[in-house]
Amino acid sequence: MKSTLKISKINSIDDVNNIRQAVSNNEGVIACQIIAEKDQIIVFFDEIFTTEDKIIESIEDLGYSVN
C-alpha cells in the first residue's frame, strides 16, 4: 500500500533522518521517501505487517504532527 502523509516542521537533515529511522523500524515498511520542501513523506508498506496508523504513531512519538 502507498500512503502520503503531511508532517509539520521538517527543518533539517536530522529531522529527515529521525523520521526515516522511525518509519523504517515498522515491520512491513518497504520504502519511504521524505520530501522536506513539501513537509511530506510517501511510504510503501505491506498491510499484513503494519498499518498507516502505526506508521503515524511512530512519527508522532518523535514529536512531529501528522496531518
DACOR-V12222 format. One record per pair of residues at least 24 apart in sequence whose C-alpha atoms are under 10 Angstrom apart, sorted by the first residue. I is the first residue (numbers start at 1). J is the second residue. D is the distance in whole Angstrom. If there is no record, write none. Layout:
BEGIN
i,j,d
I,J,D
I,J,D
END
This chain:
BEGIN
i,j,d
1,29,10
1,30,9
1,43,8
1,44,6
1,45,5
1,46,6
1,47,7
1,51,9
1,52,9
2,30,10
2,31,9
2,32,9
2,42,7
2,43,6
2,44,5
2,45,7
2,46,9
2,47,10
2,52,9
3,32,9
3,41,8
3,42,6
3,43,5
3,44,6
3,45,8
3,51,10
3,52,7
3,55,10
4,32,10
4,33,9
4,34,10
4,40,7
4,41,6
4,42,4
4,43,6
4,44,9
4,52,10
5,34,10
5,39,8
5,40,6
5,41,5
5,42,6
5,43,8
5,52,9
5,55,10
5,56,8
5,66,7
5,67,7
6,34,10
6,35,10
6,36,10
6,38,8
6,39,6
6,40,5
6,41,6
6,42,9
6,65,8
6,66,6
6,67,5
7,34,10
7,35,10
7,36,9
7,38,9
7,39,5
7,40,6
7,41,7
7,56,9
7,59,9
7,60,9
7,64,7
7,65,6
7,66,5
7,67,6
8,36,10
8,38,9
8,39,6
8,40,8
8,63,10
8,64,6
8,65,5
8,66,7
8,67,8
9,36,9
9,39,7
9,63,10
9,64,7
9,65,8
9,66,10
10,34,9
10,35,9
10,36,6
10,37,8
10,38,9
10,39,6
10,40,9
10,64,8
11,36,7
11,37,9
11,39,9
12,36,8
15,62,10
15,64,9
16,41,10
18,59,9
18,62,8
19,58,8
19,59,6
19,60,9
19,62,8
19,64,9
20,59,9
21,58,10
21,59,9
22,55,8
22,56,10
22,57,10
22,58,6
22,59,6
22,60,10
22,61,9
22,62,8
23,54,9
23,55,6
23,56,8
23,57,9
23,58,7
23,59,7
24,55,9
24,58,10
25,55,9
25,58,9
26,50,7
26,51,9
26,54,8
26,55,7
26,58,8
27,51,10
27,54,10
27,55,10
29,55,9
39,66,10
40,66,9
40,67,10
41,66,10
END
